[in-house]
Amino acid sequence: MSQGLTLHVVGAGIAGLAAALEAAARGHAVTLHEATGFAGGRARALPDGGDNGTHVLLGANTAALDFLERIGARHRWIEPEPGSLPVYDLATGRLRQVALDPRRWRDPARRPPGMTWPGFLAVLRAGLPWQGGTVAEAFARHPVLLRGFVAPLVLAALNTDPAEAGVAWLGPVLRRLARPGAGRLLVARDGLGPDLVQPALAALGRQGVRLQLGHRLRGIERQGGRATALVFGDGAVPLDRRTAAILALPPWEAARLLPGLAVPAQHAPILNLHFAHATGGPPRFLGLLGGAAQWVLLRPGAVSVTISAAGGQASDALVPVVWSEIRRVALAAGLPGPWPETPPPCRLVREQRATPLHGVERAGPPRLRPLRHLALAGDWMAPGLPATLEAAVRTGRRAGQAFG
Ligand SMILES: Cc1cc2nc3c(=O)[nH]c(=O)nc-3n(C[C@H](O)[C@H](O)[C@H](O)COP(=O)(O)OP(=O)(O)OC[C@H]3O[C@@H](n4cnc5c(N)ncnc54)[C@H](O)[C@@H]3O)c2cc1C
């Protein structure tokens, strides 16, 4: 197929936004179809302007950072903790500064807990290709390192408990984190709406991409190895040599539309608690060990807490527990207050299928183009990479290039 096609991108999550941007930049006439009334998918602003959940990017996420550059939003993602990350251990009451660059671990004060020579060798081993078993098994002899460094990394990057997480998923993460600057940690300065989704939509608008919200793809007609039409509620769009489609959908929706497609079957939730609490000072980001909460993001209007792989935890009973954990780290780190004992109003957002579960069983993703006139994108489509914004952007960009 040559350039200058009509391309229908289905799904306005980050993969779909990246696919539409890439395809439009290559000279195709692009329409972006989204089932809901908003763009962003699993990385979106809620109606009140807050984020569904805190999203962190690392320096290693080169495709995602390049996407931010292309939509003119790179400057809006800031490093709240340049150099080292404050990590508070609720069990010991100790606040550490863990260097984000492994070369600075030579300084014992900046080293992750348990990062002895044998522990470091276990990390190097886990980073080798073809490792099998779970992360917990791989670090069974290094419990301090597992609790204080590996588990938080695995929960953040794989959204899977180390007892279930496949060490083969951790390997690529570790290899990418070894590069200079890879550990730099970035968050949206004001939120996913103003710092990601709105700039992306503005960039697409400048490229002439048509956005159709509330336009759910109901079915795909196919004949032999070809996709022949996209079926929406208001009619069908025929696909042919000059008109193609990119499905940038979550795995369960891709499988519904393309029966027989091999997709991840299990998913893991993420729970976020957003406390309406005004703090002074610039955004901050802190880690917590040994409690319910894992990460705390402070922005001027809210304190947000992330609980990855959030098994059964969804009840309001968590609110006072998490708030008391926030208070402890805030007081220990001397964060500008006040930090009253009573929790401020809190909104819980539970994303039940936040990402696939990154377990030991690991089938590769399906082909980029399972049918003629049709390509696939989505965070679950990146070979070897866990499902994150980086994977969503990479697969979106690849699908946007699939038709020339
Ligand atoms: C709470 C939370 C925190 C996270 N934190 C991080 C983080 O810190 N760092 C990180 O890198 N990643 C993080 N992630 C993961 C990241 O958000 C996802 O990997 C990424 O957003 C997935 O993008 P996607 O475009 O592949 O899929 P989606 O975001 O699921 O987009 C798919 C889109 O398709 C639409 N759609 C579905 N069906 C149809 C249909 N039939 N017709 C038309 N449209 C349809 C959906 O409404 C959606 O807009 C987090 C996820 C969650 C939920």
The ligand as an SDF file (V2000), in Angstrom:
LIG
                    3D

 53 58  0  0  0  0  0  0  0  0999 V2000
   -4.2760    3.6910   37.5350 C   0  0  0  0  0  0  0  0  0  0  0  0
   -3.2230    3.4030   36.5000 C   0  0  0  0  0  0  0  0  0  0  0  0
   -1.9190    3.7890   36.7330 C   0  0  0  0  0  0  0  0  0  0  0  0
   -0.9460    3.5280   35.7750 C   0  0  0  0  0  0  0  0  0  0  0  0
    0.3260    3.9790   35.9900 N   0  0  0  0  0  0  0  0  0  0  0  0
    1.2270    3.8910   34.9870 C   0  0  0  0  0  0  0  0  0  0  0  0
    2.5030    4.4950   35.1420 C   0  0  0  0  0  0  0  0  0  0  0  0
    2.8310    5.0590   36.1750 O   0  0  0  0  0  0  0  0  0  0  0  0
    3.3670    4.4440   34.0840 N   0  0  0  0  0  0  0  0  0  0  0  0
    3.0420    3.8120   32.9070 C   0  0  0  0  0  0  0  0  0  0  0  0
    3.8610    3.8260   31.9820 O   0  0  0  0  0  0  0  0  0  0  0  0
    1.8440    3.2090   32.7580 N   0  0  0  0  0  0  0  0  0  0  0  0
    0.9310    3.2430   33.7610 C   0  0  0  0  0  0  0  0  0  0  0  0
   -0.3060    2.6720   33.6110 N   0  0  0  0  0  0  0  0  0  0  0  0
   -0.5740    1.9020   32.3840 C   0  0  0  0  0  0  0  0  0  0  0  0
   -0.9980    2.8320   31.2350 C   0  0  0  0  0  0  0  0  0  0  0  0
   -2.0250    3.6840   31.6350 O   0  0  0  0  0  0  0  0  0  0  0  0
   -1.4870    1.9510   30.0930 C   0  0  0  0  0  0  0  0  0  0  0  0
   -0.4660    1.0370   29.7350 O   0  0  0  0  0  0  0  0  0  0  0  0
   -1.8270    2.7620   28.8400 C   0  0  0  0  0  0  0  0  0  0  0  0
   -2.5750    3.9120   29.1550 O   0  0  0  0  0  0  0  0  0  0  0  0
   -2.6100    1.8730   27.8720 C   0  0  0  0  0  0  0  0  0  0  0  0
   -2.9230    2.6050   26.7040 O   0  0  0  0  0  0  0  0  0  0  0  0
   -3.6400    1.9040   25.4870 P   0  0  0  0  0  0  0  0  0  0  0  0
   -3.9050    2.9710   24.5000 O   0  0  0  0  0  0  0  0  0  0  0  0
   -2.8750    0.7110   25.0580 O   0  0  0  0  0  0  0  0  0  0  0  0
   -5.0300    1.3250   26.0430 O   0  0  0  0  0  0  0  0  0  0  0  0
   -6.2880    2.0970   26.6480 P   0  0  0  0  0  0  0  0  0  0  0  0
   -5.8480    3.2190   27.4920 O   0  0  0  0  0  0  0  0  0  0  0  0
   -7.1340    1.0400   27.2970 O   0  0  0  0  0  0  0  0  0  0  0  0
   -7.0340    2.7020   25.3840 O   0  0  0  0  0  0  0  0  0  0  0  0
   -7.9980    2.0070   24.6350 C   0  0  0  0  0  0  0  0  0  0  0  0
   -9.0930    2.9740   24.2200 C   0  0  0  0  0  0  0  0  0  0  0  0
  -10.0100    2.2640   23.3810 O   0  0  0  0  0  0  0  0  0  0  0  0
  -11.3420    2.6480   23.7260 C   0  0  0  0  0  0  0  0  0  0  0  0
  -12.2330    1.5890   23.2850 N   0  0  0  0  0  0  0  0  0  0  0  0
  -12.4550    0.3670   23.8600 C   0  0  0  0  0  0  0  0  0  0  0  0
  -13.3000   -0.3340   23.1150 N   0  0  0  0  0  0  0  0  0  0  0  0
  -13.6280    0.4250   22.0230 C   0  0  0  0  0  0  0  0  0  0  0  0
  -14.4340    0.2100   20.8810 C   0  0  0  0  0  0  0  0  0  0  0  0
  -15.1020   -0.9500   20.6830 N   0  0  0  0  0  0  0  0  0  0  0  0
  -14.5470    1.2120   19.9710 N   0  0  0  0  0  0  0  0  0  0  0  0
  -13.8660    2.3900   20.1370 C   0  0  0  0  0  0  0  0  0  0  0  0
  -13.0700    2.6230   21.2120 N   0  0  0  0  0  0  0  0  0  0  0  0
  -12.9430    1.6560   22.1430 C   0  0  0  0  0  0  0  0  0  0  0  0
  -11.2500    2.8230   25.2510 C   0  0  0  0  0  0  0  0  0  0  0  0
  -12.3380    3.5850   25.7220 O   0  0  0  0  0  0  0  0  0  0  0  0
   -9.9070    3.5070   25.4060 C   0  0  0  0  0  0  0  0  0  0  0  0
  -10.0230    4.9060   25.2950 O   0  0  0  0  0  0  0  0  0  0  0  0
   -1.2860    2.8550   34.5720 C   0  0  0  0  0  0  0  0  0  0  0  0
   -2.6030    2.4430   34.3470 C   0  0  0  0  0  0  0  0  0  0  0  0
   -3.5680    2.7130   35.2990 C   0  0  0  0  0  0  0  0  0  0  0  0
   -4.9830    2.2930   35.0390 C   0  0  0  0  0  0  0  0  0  0  0  0
  1  2  1  0
  2  3  1  0
  2 52  2  0
  3  4  2  0
  4  5  1  0
  4 50  1  0
  5  6  2  0
  6  7  1  0
  6 13  1  0
  7  8  2  0
  7  9  1  0
  9 10  1  0
 10 11  2  0
 10 12  1  0
 12 13  2  0
 13 14  1  0
 14 15  1  0
 14 50  1  0
 15 16  1  0
 16 17  1  0
 16 18  1  0
 18 19  1  0
 18 20  1  0
 20 21  1  0
 20 22  1  0
 22 23  1  0
 23 24  1  0
 24 25  2  0
 24 26  1  0
 24 27  1  0
 27 28  1  0
 28 29  2  0
 28 30  1  0
 28 31  1  0
 31 32  1  0
 32 33  1  0
 33 34  1  0
 33 48  1  0
 34 35  1  0
 35 36  1  0
 35 46  1  0
 36 37  1  0
 36 45  1  0
 37 38  2  0
 38 39  1  0
 39 40  1  0
 39 45  2  0
 40 41  1  0
 40 42  2  0
 42 43  1  0
 43 44  2  0
 44 45  1  0
 46 47  1  0
 46 48  1  0
 48 49  1  0
 50 51  2  0
 51 52  1  0
 52 53  1  0
M  END
$$$$
